[in-house]
Every structure is written in structure tokens, then in C-alpha cells.
Amino acid sequence: MNDGVIEMTTQMLLVMLKIAAPILLVGMLVGLGISIFQSVTSIQDQTLTFVPKIAVMVIVAALLIPWIAQRLIEYAIEAFTLS
């Protein structure tokens, strides 16, 4: 019984990582690009970094909804069929 709980927790954390990784990676790349742009132009406005990152991450999350739903469905099926 204890091994099953550990296995389910491990699987849950892996699914969460797989779902969050693409969104966070895009946010990181956009932030890096904006930081380079700010360094080159000497613009130091905080909203310049925050707003585009959030907007792009929301767009990526919206585009990935079918893929995210499929991962969650696969996990739910596995969780409910585990003996």
C-alpha cells in the first residue's frame, strides 16, 4: 500500500513538471530576450519585463490546453485503474 502511494505521488509530480515545463521555459526565454533588449537600450522599466512574460505564458498555456488535458486524462485513468 505504501509503495502505491509513493508511486502515485511520483507520477503526479512528473505530470505536473511535464505540464509546467513548456510554459515556464517560454516565460524564461521571453524574460531573457527582454533583459537583453533592456541592457542594449538602457530601458529599466519593470512593467516591460512583467507584462510580456505573463501575456506570452497565458497564450502558450491556452495553445497547450488540448495537450495538457490529454496528460491529465492519462494520469487520471492510470490513477483510477491502479489496484
PyMOL commands that set and color helices and strands:
alter all, ss='L'
color gray80, all
select helices_A, chain A and resi 2-41+46-63+65-81
alter helices_A, ss='H'
color red, helices_A
deselect
rebuild
show_as cartoon
